[in-house]
Amino acid sequence: MNQTDVRLDGHPELPAEREAAVGSAGRWRRHQRGERLMVSRAEFRSYYGLPVLNPPTWQAPDIAGYLFLGGLAGASSTLAAAAELSGRTRLAAGLKAGAAGALGGSLYALIHDLGRPERFVNMLRVCKPSSPMSIGSWLLATYGPLAALAAGSQVTGWLPRLGRLGTTGAALVGPAVAAYTGALIANTAVPTWHEAYRELPAMFVGSAAASAGGLGLLVAPAAEAGPARRAAVLGAAVELTAARRMERRLGLLAEPLQTGAGGRLLRLGRALNIAGAALAVTGRRSRATGAAAGAAFLAGAVCTRFGIFTAGVDSARDPAYTVAPQRERLSARAEEATTS
């Protein structure tokens, strides 16, 4: 008996356990190609029932709230600048105030998760382009004063030139603030997040645009709500398209996005986005209908961010989502080696 035939607890490895650890990725791949499974899918096990990865210690209200509020802030600043350029003053004012408020909530959630405010300041000691966390910290440090300046000037009427400068600057940085959180969580070892690195930034940008449009529909009269309506509907379409593509591409790793609490939240988010789009299109002249559409878009964005967060944590807890992709990659490399 060689070393690979013995488990960590000193007992011989059972055939079923070996099959679960080695062969299930190949069976998943054959199932994806439409071939009939001759045996039931193996159960994935880990020693002492522990996950292969340590699940994230982040709390959902902090990090999922940070993901939602940061996206809302960045997209609202961009939409506010467009509204101001087109002369929609009430829409612009509401979005600037909303962006500043969402930014404050986002920073509070992030600092609350870090535990001490100085930890955020410490992240600004270096700038590392290869680190989404480092770049995100600098984006927030740049965007925050600009958004606060834009909102403060709008509310008080002071320093209008500086206020316009803040509005323009926040509008330019806003899309990056809305997108970087997708790259941030995809840069972790959490299986579902990590493998969704292609679609998460686009999905988060679409969700942010939908939430900003929803905020605009809530704060602006119907006569000024055109840009907000278009942003919300377009953002929801981008989010739904990216989510559908992500689920098709991920295969086994899409299961946490479709089942459990994460799947329920994501399905609810899709339903709210579709309902919001229907209300926004059919109730263009009604302030009440527009407000209902805005509330639906905002609630849909909340469900999306909390659903993605929950699905990622669930994927880290189950060893299947760590083992199967690794085995499938090894099998693919072995097939390439034999055919080349």
C-alpha positions in Angstrom: 0.0 0.0 0.0 1.5 3.3 -1.1 1.1 6.7 0.4 -1.8 7.6 -1.8 -3.8 4.6 -0.5 -3.8 5.9 3.1 -6.0 8.6 4.5 -4.9 11.2 6.9 -6.4 9.4 9.8 -4.3 6.3 9.0 -7.0 4.1 7.6 -7.0 2.7 4.0 -8.9 4.9 1.6 -12.2 3.4 0.5 -13.0 3.0 -3.2 -16.0 5.2 -2.9 -14.1 7.9 -1.3 -11.4 7.8 -4.0 -14.1 7.9 -6.6 -15.6 10.9 -4.9 -12.3 12.7 -4.8 -11.0 11.8 -8.3 -13.7 10.7 -10.6 -16.6 13.0 -10.1 -15.3 15.9 -12.1 -15.1 13.7 -15.2 -18.6 12.5 -14.6 -19.8 16.1 -14.4 -18.0 16.9 -17.6 -19.7 13.9 -19.4 -23.0 15.0 -17.9 -22.5 18.5 -19.3 -21.9 17.0 -22.8 -25.3 15.2 -22.5 -24.0 11.7 -21.9 -26.0 9.4 -19.7 -24.6 8.9 -16.2 -24.2 5.2 -15.4 -23.8 5.7 -11.7 -25.1 8.3 -9.3 -23.1 11.4 -8.7 -20.5 10.9 -5.9 -20.8 12.6 -2.6 -17.9 14.9 -1.9 -16.3 14.4 1.5 -13.6 16.1 3.5 -11.7 15.0 6.6 -13.7 15.5 9.7 -16.5 17.1 7.6 -14.5 20.3 7.3 -14.6 22.4 4.1 -11.5 22.5 1.9 -11.4 26.2 2.1 -12.0 28.4 5.1 -15.3 30.2 4.3 -15.1 34.0 4.4 -15.5 35.5 7.8 -17.2 38.6 6.4 -20.7 39.4 7.6 -23.4 39.8 5.0 -24.8 43.2 6.3 -21.3 44.7 6.1 -19.9 43.3 2.8 -23.0 42.7 0.8 -24.2 46.1 2.0 -20.9 47.6 1.0 -21.2 46.0 -2.5 -24.7 47.4 -3.0 -24.1 50.9 -1.6 -20.8 51.4 -3.4 -22.4 50.5 -6.7 -25.4 52.8 -6.1 -23.1 55.7 -5.2 -20.8 55.4 -8.2 -23.6 55.0 -10.8 -25.7 57.8 -9.2 -22.9 60.3 -9.6 -22.5 59.5 -13.3 -26.3 59.7 -13.8 -26.4 63.0 -11.8 -23.9 64.6 -14.2 -25.9 63.6 -17.2 -29.0 65.0 -15.6 -27.3 68.3 -14.8 -26.0 68.6 -18.4 -29.6 68.1 -19.7 -31.1 70.7 -17.3 -32.9 68.2 -15.1 -32.1 70.0 -11.8 -34.3 68.0 -9.4 -33.1 64.7 -10.8 -29.5 65.8 -10.5 -29.9 67.2 -7.0 -31.6 64.0 -5.7 -28.9 61.8 -7.3 -26.0 63.8 -5.8 -27.5 63.6 -2.4 -28.2 59.9 -2.8 -24.7 59.3 -4.0 -23.2 61.0 -1.0 -25.5 59.1 1.4 -24.8 55.8 -0.2 -21.0 56.5 -0.1 -21.2 57.2 3.6 -23.1 54.0 4.2 -20.7 52.0 2.1 -17.6 53.4 3.9 -19.3 52.7 7.3 -20.0 49.1 6.3 -16.4 48.6 5.1 -14.8 50.1 8.2 -17.2 48.2 10.4 -16.1 45.0 8.8 -12.4 46.0 9.1 -12.9 46.6 12.8 -10.8 49.8 13.1 -11.0 52.9 10.9 -7.2 53.1 10.6 -7.1 49.9 8.7 -8.6 51.7 5.7 -6.1 54.5 6.0 -3.3 51.9 6.1 -4.4 50.5 2.8 -3.5 53.9 1.2 0.1 53.5 2.2 0.9 51.8 -1.1 -0.7 51.6 -4.5 -0.5 48.1 -6.1 -2.1 48.0 -9.6 -2.3 44.2 -9.4 -4.5 44.3 -6.3 -8.2 45.1 -6.6 -8.3 45.9 -2.9 -5.5 48.5 -3.3 -7.0 50.0 -6.4 -10.4 50.0 -4.8 -9.2 51.8 -1.7 -7.6 54.6 -3.9 -10.8 54.8 -6.0 -12.9 55.4 -2.9 -10.3 57.9 -1.5 -10.5 59.8 -4.8 -14.3 59.5 -5.4 -15.4 60.3 -1.8 -14.3 63.9 -1.6 -15.6 64.6 -5.1 -19.0 63.2 -4.4 -19.2 65.0 -1.1 -18.2 68.3 -2.8 -20.9 67.8 -5.4 -23.6 67.1 -2.9 -22.5 69.8 -0.5 -22.5 72.5 -3.1 -25.8 71.4 -4.4 -27.5 71.5 -1.0 -25.9 74.7 0.3 -25.5 76.6 -3.0 -22.0 77.5 -2.0 -18.9 77.3 -4.3 -20.9 76.4 -7.4 -17.7 76.1 -9.6 -16.1 73.7 -7.2 -19.5 71.9 -7.0 -19.4 71.5 -10.8 -15.9 70.2 -10.6 -16.9 67.7 -8.0 -19.9 66.6 -10.1 -17.7 66.0 -13.2 -14.9 64.2 -11.2 -17.4 62.0 -9.4 -19.1 61.1 -12.7 -15.8 60.1 -14.2 -14.7 57.9 -11.3 -18.2 56.6 -10.6 -18.2 53.7 -13.1 -14.9 52.4 -11.8 -16.3 52.5 -8.2 -19.4 50.6 -9.4 -17.3 47.9 -11.2 -14.3 47.2 -9.1 -16.1 45.3 -6.4 -16.9 42.6 -8.9 -13.2 42.2 -9.6 -12.4 42.4 -5.9 -14.5 39.4 -4.9 -13.5 37.5 -8.0 -9.9 37.8 -6.9 -10.5 35.6 -3.8 -10.3 31.8 -3.6 -14.1 31.5 -3.1 -14.9 29.1 -5.9 -18.1 30.6 -7.4 -16.8 34.2 -7.2 -13.3 33.2 -8.5 -14.6 31.4 -11.6 -17.1 34.2 -12.4 -14.4 36.8 -12.9 -15.5 37.5 -16.5 -19.1 38.4 -15.8 -19.1 39.8 -12.2 -17.8 43.3 -13.1 -20.4 43.6 -15.9 -23.1 42.2 -13.7 -22.2 44.7 -10.9 -22.1 47.6 -13.3 -25.6 46.7 -14.7 -27.0 46.3 -11.1 -25.5 49.6 -10.1 -27.0 51.4 -13.1 -30.4 49.8 -12.4 -30.2 50.9 -8.7 -29.2 54.5 -9.6 -32.0 54.7 -12.2 -34.4 53.4 -9.5 -33.2 56.1 -7.1 -33.7 58.7 -9.8 -37.3 57.5 -10.4 -38.0 57.9 -6.7 -36.6 61.4 -6.3 -37.5 63.1 -9.6 -40.8 64.2 -11.1 -42.1 62.2 -14.1 -41.1 65.1 -16.5 -37.4 64.8 -15.5 -37.2 61.0 -15.0 -36.4 60.0 -18.6 -32.6 59.4 -18.1 -33.2 57.5 -14.9 -35.8 55.3 -16.5 -33.5 54.5 -19.4 -30.5 53.8 -17.1 -32.6 51.5 -14.9 -34.0 49.5 -17.8 -30.6 49.2 -19.6 -28.8 48.4 -16.4 -31.3 45.6 -15.6 -30.9 44.2 -19.0 -27.1 44.2 -18.7 -27.3 42.5 -15.3 -29.7 39.8 -16.4 -27.6 39.1 -19.6 -24.4 38.8 -17.6 -26.0 36.6 -14.9 -27.5 34.2 -17.5 -24.1 33.9 -19.3 -22.3 33.4 -16.0 -24.7 30.6 -15.0 -24.3 28.8 -18.3 -20.5 29.0 -18.3 -19.9 28.0 -14.7 -21.4 24.6 -14.9 -21.2 22.9 -11.4 -20.1 26.1 -9.8 -23.4 27.8 -10.9 -25.3 25.5 -8.4 -24.9 27.9 -5.4 -26.4 30.7 -7.7 -29.5 28.6 -8.4 -30.1 26.8 -5.1 -30.3 27.7 -1.4 -30.7 31.2 0.0 -28.4 32.7 -2.7 -30.5 31.2 -5.5 -33.7 32.5 -3.9 -32.3 36.0 -3.5 -31.0 36.1 -7.1 -34.4 34.8 -8.5 -36.2 37.5 -6.5 -33.8 40.1 -7.8 -34.5 39.1 -11.4 -38.2 39.2 -10.8 -38.0 42.7 -9.2 -35.9 43.9 -12.1 -38.4 42.6 -14.6 -41.3 44.1 -12.7 -39.4 47.4 -12.4 -38.7 47.5 -16.1 -42.4 46.8 -16.9 -43.6 49.5 -14.6 -41.0 52.0 -15.8 -42.0 51.5 -19.5 -45.7 51.5 -19.0 -46.0 54.2 -16.4 -43.9 57.0 -17.9 -46.3 59.8 -17.0 -47.2 58.6 -13.5 -45.1 59.7 -10.6 -46.6 56.9 -8.4 -45.9 54.2 -11.0 -42.4 55.6 -11.5 -41.7 55.5 -7.8 -42.9 51.9 -7.6 -40.6 51.0 -10.5 -37.7 52.8 -8.7 -38.4 50.9 -5.5 -38.4 47.6 -7.4 -35.1 48.3 -9.1 -33.5 49.3 -5.8 -34.8 46.2 -4.0 -33.7 44.0 -7.0 -30.1 45.4 -6.7 -30.1 44.6 -3.0 -31.2 41.0 -3.6 -28.6 40.7 -6.4 -25.7 41.7 -4.1 -26.8 39.7 -1.1 -27.5 36.7 -3.4 -24.1 36.8 -4.9 -22.5 37.1 -1.5 -24.5 34.2 0.0 -23.9 32.0 -3.0 -20.1 32.6 -2.8 -20.0 31.7 0.9 -22.0 28.6 0.3 -19.6 27.5 -2.5 -16.7 27.9 -0.1 -18.4 25.7 2.5 -19.0 22.7 0.2 -15.8 20.8 -0.8 -17.5 19.7 -4.1 -17.1 23.2 -5.5 -13.4 23.2 -4.8 -12.5 19.6 -5.7 -14.6 19.1 -8.9 -13.2 22.2 -10.9 -9.6 21.2 -9.9 -10.2 17.6 -11.1 -11.8 18.8 -14.3 -8.8 21.1 -15.0 -6.4 18.2 -14.4 -8.4 15.9 -16.7 -8.5 18.6 -19.4 -4.8 19.0 -19.2 -4.3 15.2 -19.4 -6.5 15.0 -22.5 -4.6 17.8 -24.1 -1.3 16.0 -23.4 -2.5 12.7 -24.9 -3.9 14.4 -28.1 -0.9 16.7 -28.7 
